[in-house]
Amino acid sequence: MEHLPLIIVVAFYLLVVFGLGYRGYRRTKSATDYLVAGRQMHPYVMAMSYGATFISTSAIVGFGGAAGLFGMGILWLTFLNIFAGIFIAFVFFGGRTRRMGHALDVHTFPELLGRRFKSKFIQMFSGLVIFFVMPLYTAAVMMGICRFFEGQLGVEYEYALFFFGIIVAIYVIMGGLKGVMYTDALQGTIMLVGMVALLLLTYAKLGGVVKAHEALTAMAPEAKAMLGGAGHQGWTAMPKFGSRFWWVLVSTIIMGVGIGVLAQPQLAVRFMTVKSKRELNRAVLVGGIFILAMTGIAFVVGALTNVYFKETVGKISFVVAEKTPDKIIPLYIKDAMPVWFGGLFLVTLLAAAMSTVSSQFHAMGTSLGRDFCEQLSPGSKGSILVNRVGIFVAFILSVLLSYVLPIRFEATGTAIIARATAIFFGLCAATFLPAYLGGLYCRGMSRAAAVWGMLAGFLASAFWLLFGHLSESQALLICQKLFGKPSLVQGVTWKWIIWDQVDPLFIGLPIAVIVTLIVAAATKPLPEEHLKKCFPGK
């Protein structure tokens, strides 16, 4: 019965969430309500939904754990999250996405690309990419919360996984995007309170801000002795330039997520839920503060866990967590924080996970329903049922992947939550970003340029994941079985480049951009009559 108060708190929280989901259900009368929240969302709700969807347990548990391994250098990701994910996204992408989406009566991100370039293939291909690749990111988020359930309440991982997944699926299927965004606003507020409390308690536990950071800096010799061979130079310094740690931190974690956020389908659709550019402008400040607090705190606390564990058990976090970075934050909360905070933080993580996973279920389900099935069967257009079935299928796929991924990766000590997130973000950037950016800004961009750019980016990234980037190719075993080695470029270097550590983003995105530009220069743009619809008032 020791967990009874915590169970009561969680049960009350879930009751409120279901109430908001039911409110969304009652207010959902059409496909527009279900898919883009009726295009009438309040800017605060939109901003908190965007931020809560963006920041999840993968950021708190996964990237917080990565900070426990790599150190404060990961704060560059916080800068990119704010600069690219909020400022550039809202100022340069948000307004044009909202205006074009309204003009073309768009309801999903694949539909935006498909209608902009008058291509059913683009819409269906984009929908399939989202449906089959996003479960990787969804699984990362679900693993984060279920690992915390496992450590905090002693609940077996498999039971926590099924329980959490089915709860989120129910209120997303019921309430559509309205239900998702109403609950996101509540969950984002809870997340903010919980993370600020975590930062204050951490500094209090470690003797204050100055003492905590001085102690972390002083641990540099221990970092070099244990992890210096991979390039570690201390938790308040960047890894050695060109080392394996540098490539993982910079190319995969910082750049993969920092750039990939610009082409996230579940975030882009938020821009189409408000009625004017004014609401987007009002949401920028709220979103920026939220992202700064959430990621900055998670990364700082993750690095400082090394000070706590060094002072209490004489070991660094990576060793205490049995060389599994994803376990660092749950272990720290359980060992260092008071019992009452464990309950607050569990609700914080529940809010973070549910806000992101609900948006992912919605994005995957509508990609399968509206962007694929409805295109094959025109008679089903506008059917909410088709999208609800799609969400249920997405739930099944995500839960299965959440069960399999830890078995395949964690035995190698891989930070799978952070890495799976980075893979999805990078793949989205390589596949969608050239067509998305070109579609918003370049009237002369042709349908062929969009198609071939998307295919080139997706195929190049997928090839490098399977046969180049060591962390994934080694775990997936396809390269090993076909060619007798875990990566085609294992051990290959050129000056400071370690090729088996180069993230797929750095292969796929440049290829996609080059192909897009070449084909655009060689082909004709779409008819002027169509372009006038895409760019109203211009």
N, C-alpha and C positions, 0 to 999 in steps of 0.2 A: 504493500500500500504506500510505499515511500514516494511513488511517482503520481499518486492520486491528484494532488494540487495541480501538477503540470498537465495531467490529462484533462482536468476540468478547464483549465485555461485554453488549451488547444481546441477542446470541444466547443467552447464558447466562440472562439475565433472562427472555426469552421461554420458554425451556425450563422454568424454574421455574413460570411462569404457566400453561403448558399442563399441568404436573404437578398444580397445584392445581385447574385446570379438570377434569382427569380424575378427581381425587378427588371433586369434586362430582358428576361423572357416575356414579361407582361408588356414591355414597350417595343417588342420586336413584331412588326406587322408586315414587313416586306423584306425582299432580298437586300435592298439598300440598307435597311436597319440591321440585318444580320451580318452583312459583309463590311460596311463602312460606317456603322453606328448612326445612320441617318444623316450624316454630314453636318451635325449640329452640336458637336461636343464643346464643352466649356474649355478654355485654354488651360486651366489648372489641371483638369482631368486629363486632357490630352498630354500635357507635359509630364505629369506623374506616370501616366500609362507608358509613354515613350521611355522614360527613365527606368521604370520598374521592369519593363520588357527588356531593355538593354542590359541592365545590371541584375544578375541572378546569383544563385549559389555557385555557379561556375566562376564568377568574379570573387565572391567572398571566400568560399572554401577552396576552389581550384586555384585561382590566381593568388589568393592569400597564402595558400600553401606553397605556390611557386615562389612567392616573395620570401618565404622562410628558407628556401634553398638558394635563390639567386640574389636576394637582398634588395636594397632601395633602388637599384637601377630600374626596376619594373615601374617606378613612378613615372617614367617617360610615357608609359601607356596611359596613365591618367591624363597627362597633357594632351596626347593625341585623341583620347576619348572626348575631351572637352572641345578641343580645337576642330577636329574633324567630325566627331559624332554629334556635336551640338551646334557649334558656330557655322561651319561649312554646310552641314546637313540642312539646318533650318534656313540659313540665309541664301545659299546658292541652289539647294535642291528642293527644299520644302515648298516655297511659294510656287515654283514652276510645276512641281508635281501636283499640288492641289489644283492649280488653274487648269492644267491639261487633263487631269483626272475628271474634273467637273465637266469640262467641255466635251469630252469623249464618253461621258457617263461610265467611268471605269470603277470597278469594285475591288480589284485585286492587283497586285504588282505585275504578275504575268499578263493580265489583261491590259494594263497600261502599256507595256512593251508591244504586245500584239496589236493593239489598235493604233498605236503611234506609227507602226511600220506596216499596217494592213496585212498582217501575217498570222494566220491561224497556227502555222508551224511554230513561230516564236512563242506564242501563248502556251501551246501544248508542251513544247520542249521545256520552257521555263517552269511550268507547273510540275512536270515530272522531276526535274532537277531538285526543286524545292521539296517535293514529297519524298524522294528517295535519299536525299543528302541531309536535310534538316534533322531527321531522327538522330543523327550523330551528335548534333548540338543539344537536342532535347535530352538525349541519354546522359550527356555530361551534366546537365542541370539536375536531372533526377538522381544521378549518382551522388551529387553533392549533398542534397538534403537527406537521402537515405543513409549515407555514411554517418551523418550527424545523428539521425534517429538511432542507428546502430550503437554509436558510442555513448549517447546521452541516456537513452532509455533501455538499452540492451535488447532492442527489437531486432530480430534477424533481418538481414539486408533484403532478402527476397520478399518477406511479408511487408516490410516498409515500402518497397518498390510498388507492389500491387496496390496497396492501400492508398498511397499518394496518387498514383496514376489514375485510378478510378474516380477519386474525388474530383480532380481537376477536369477529367473528361466529362463528367456529368454536368457541371455548371457551364462549361464551354458549349457543349451540345445544346443545352437548354437556351442559354441567353445570347449566343452569338457574340459579335464584337461589342455590343452594348454591355452585356454582362461582363465580358472580359475587362473593358475599360473602367467600369464602375468599381470592380474589385481591385483593379490595378491602382486606382487612386488611393484606396484605403491601404493597400499593401505597401505602396511606396512610402506613405507617411509612417507606417510601422517600421519599415526598414531604416528610415532616417533616424528615428528615435533610438532604435536598437544599436545601430552602428556608432552613433555619438556616445552612447553609454559605454560601449566596448572600448572606445579610445580613452575615455576618461578613467575607467577602471584599470586599464592597462598601464597608463602612466602612474596612477596611484600605486599600483602593485610594484612597479619598478623604481619608485623613488622620485618621480618627476620627469619632466621632458628632458632636461639637460643630462641628468644622471643616466637615464635610459639610453640615450643616443651615444653618450660617451662610452658606456659599457659595450654597446654594439660595435662601435668603431674599434675599441681595444681588442675585440675578438678576431681581428684580421689575421694575425699569425696562425690561429687555429684553423681558419678557413683555408689559408694557403697550404697548411700542412696536410689537411685532409682532402681538399678538392682542388688544390693548385694545379694539379696535372691537367685538369679540364679547363683551366683558365680563371678559377675563382681568385679574387683579390681582396675579399672582405665584403661584409654585408652593407657597407656604406660606400662602396666603390663599384664601378662597372667591371665586368669580367675583362680579362686581357683581350685586346683587339684581335680579331681573327681566330680566337680559340673556339672550341666546341661550345662552351658555355655562352660565349658572346653570340654565336650564330643562333643558338636556341632562343636566347633572350631577345635579341634584336630582330632577327628575321622572322621567327615564328610567333613569339608572344607579343612583342611591341608592334611591329609592322603588320603582321598578319591580322591582328584584331583591330589595330588603330586605323588601317586603311579599309579593311573589309566592312566596317560598320556603315560605310557610305552606300553599300549595295545590299543591305539587309531587307528582305521582303517584308518581314513582320514589322519593321520600323517605318519603311517607306509608306506603307498603307495608312499609318497614323496621320500623315500629312493630309490625307483626303477626308479626314473625319471632322474637320472644322470648316466653317462657312466662309472665312475670309483670311487674307494675309495678316490682318491685324491680330487675330488669335494666335497665329504662329509667332509673330514678333513678341507677344506677351509671354509666350511659353519658353522663350530662349533663356531668360534669367533663371526661372524655376528649374529648368532642365540642367543648366550649367552648375548651379549650386548642388543639386542632387547628385550628379555624377562625380563632382569633386569630393563630396562627403563620402559617398559610397566606396568608390575605388581607392581614393587616397587613404582612407582609414583602413580598409582591408589590407592594402599593401604595406602600410607602416606597421600595423599590428603583426602581420605575417612575419616581417623581418625581425621584429622585436621579440617574437617567441623564442628566438635563439638565446636572448639574454635570460629570460625566465628559466628555460630548461637547463642552461649552463649553471645558473645559481642554485637550482634545486636538485638536479640529478647529475650535474657535471657533464652533460652531453648536449650537442647541438640538436636542433629540431629534426633535421633530416634523419639522424640516427635514432632518436626517440620514436619517430614515426615509422621505424623499420624500413627506411629508404623509400617510403611512399609519401610524396609531398601532399597528396590529397587528404591524408590523415592528420596533418599538422594542426590545422585550426580546430577540428573537433577535439583533439587531445588537449590542446591548450585551454579551450573553454571548460572542459570537464575538470582539469587539474587546477587551473589558476583562478577561475572565476567563482564567486559565491553561488550557492545552490539556486537562489532566486533568479540570478542572472541566466542560468541555464535555461530556465523556462522562457524568459524574455527573448533570449537569443534563438531558441527553437522556433518561437513564433516569428521572429525576424527572418530566419532562413525559410520558414514555410511561406512567408509573404514573398520573399525574393524568388523562390522556386516556383510558386503557383502563378505569380504574375508573368514570369517568362514562359513557363511551360504552357499556360493557357493560350498565350499569343501564338506559340509555336504550333500547338494543336490546331488552332483556328487557321493559321497560315497553311499548314500542310493539308488540312481537310478541305479548305476551299480551293487549294491548288489541284487536288485530285478531283473534287466535285465540279467546280465552276470552270476551271481552266483546262481540264482534260475530258472528263465524262460528258459535260454539257456540250463540248465541241464535237464529240463523237455522236451524241444524240441530241440534236437541236430541240426535240420535243420536251426535254427536261430542263430547258433554260428557265432561270428564275426560281427553281425549286429549292426550298430550304432543306427538304429531306435529303437531297443528293449530297449537300454539303455536310449535313449531320452524319451521314453514313461515312463520308470521307474522313471526318474527325475521329470517328470510332476506329477506323482502319489505322489511322495515324497513331492512335493510342496503343493499339496492339503492337505495331512495328517498333515504337519507341521503347516500350517496356521490354520487349525481347532483346533489343540492342543494349539496353541498360544492364541486362543480365549477362550478356555475352562479353561486353567490352572489358570489365574487370578481369575476367578469366584470361583474356588474350594479352592484356597489357601490364597489369599490375605486378606480375611476377618479375618483370624486368625493371621495376622501380620507376616506371614512366609516370609523369604527372598527367594522367589520361584526361582529367576533367579540363585542365587548362589547354592541353594539346588538342583535344577533340573540338573545343570551342574555336581555337585558332584555325584548325583545318576548315571548318565550315565557313568562317568569316573570309578566309583567303580564297576559298573556292567560289564564293559568291562574288568577290571582287573581280576575279579573273573572268568569270562567266558573264556577269551582268553589268559591271561598271562602265565599260566603253559604250555599250548600247544605251544604257540608262542616261549617262552624261551627254552622249551625242544626240540622243533622242530629245532631250530637254533643251539643248542649246543650238544644235546644228540643223537648220531647215534642209540643207542639202544632203544630209546623210541618207543613204539608200537602204532599202530593205535588205539587199544582198550583203551590204557591209555589216548590218546588225547580225544577220544570220551567221555569216562566216566568222565574224569576230567572237560571237558567243560560243560557237562550236570549237574554234581554235583555243580559246581560253579554258573551256571545260576539259577538252581532251588533253591539252598539255599539262594542266594541273593534275588530272587523274593519272596520267602516265607517270608523272614525277612522284606522286603518292605511292603508286604501286611498285615502281622500279628504281626510284632515285633517293628520296628522302628516307634515311636509314630507319628512323623510329617507326614509321608506318610500314615500310616495305619489309622490315625484319619481322614485325609482328604478324603481318598478313600472310607471309610465307609463299606468296605467288612467285616472286622473283627467285626465291631459293629453289623452288621445285622446277622452274623453267630453265634457270641459268646456273644453278648450283652455288649461288652466293646471295646474301641478304639484300644487296643493293648493287646495281650495275656500276655505280661510281664509288663503291666503298673504298676508302683510303686514297681516293684521287684528290689531289690538291693542285692549285695553281696560284702561286704567290700566297696571298693571305686567304684565299677562298678554299674552304673545305666543302667539296661538292655534295657529299652525302648529308651535310647539315644545312644546305640551302633550302629554304622553305619553298613549297610549290608556288606560292604567290609571286616569287621573284622569277619564276619560269613562265607561269601561265599568263599573268597580267601583261608583261611586255609583249609577248607573242600575240595576245588578243588585241592590244592597241595597234601593233604594226599591221596585222591582217585587216583590222577595221579600216585603217587609214588607206591602205593600198586598194582595197575593194571599193571604198567610197570614192576614191579618185578615178576609178575605172568604170563606174556605173552611174546611171542617172537617178536623180532624186525622185521622190514620189510626186504625183500631180499637185499642182498649186492649189486646186480646190480642196484636196484633203489636208494640205498643210495649213490652210486658213482655219480649218476646224481644230487642228492641233494647237495652233498658236493664235487664239482669239485676240482681236484687237491689234494684230501686227501685220 
